[in-house]
Amino acid sequence: MLTSVLAVTNSASSAAGMSLVVFIYIAIFVIQIISWWAVFAKANQPRWAAIIPIYNFYIFTKVARRPTQWFILLLVPIVSIIVYLTMCFDIAKAFNKSTGFGVGLVFLPFIFYPVLGFGKSKYNESLTAGNTYGSGNLYGSGNYPQPSPQQYPPQYIPQGPQQYPPQGPPPGPAQYPQQYPPQYPPQGPQQYPPQGPPPGPNGQPPSQ
């Protein structure tokens, strides 16, 4: 009797646990559909595509700016996981979000997709297809958005050889009047007054 009661209790607990898991799964699925509805609308894609199985992943590929080959890869087992994770980062980049937001789209999509769809983020329509991270191949290598051409200051029109006014013959060395010392008239031999015989002692003239 006790065994039967325990069995019934275990069955009820298992059924309740299973029902809870199914309810959580359905809730996440509904949140995902509603979020994709808003995300597709921001990306100018048909929002009703969110409720169409398989086709919603095709629109998801277009929002991620990936070529149609990537949608085909989503149908391949194991490879689809890598492709889907890569496109989650592409979606974040297309809405000008960081790489960390892309990680949130991968691990917590039922939180980050509503933020993306109902938040203030806008879809970057200036990006061309495949330029979210690369050219659209699996490894993301290819063309990146090119910067605008560098602006240079206006160039001046080159002029011809500079014209100078005509000049005469080059001047010779500077002419300066030669300076000489003042000229004095030539002098003859120096004249001395005539002298007599030498005076005697005590200044007396000598006796004749």
ABEGO torsion letter per residue (X at the ends): XAAAAAAAAAAAAAAAAAAAAAAAAAAAAAAAAAAAAAAAAAAGBBAAAAABBGAAAAAAAAAAGBBAAAAAAAABBGAAAAAAAAAAAAAAAAAGBBAAAAAAAAABAAAAAAAAAABABBBBAABBBGAAABAGBAAGBEBBBBBBBBBBBBBBBBBBBBBBBBBBBBBBBBBBBBBBBBBBBBBBBBBBBBBBBBBBBGGBBBBX
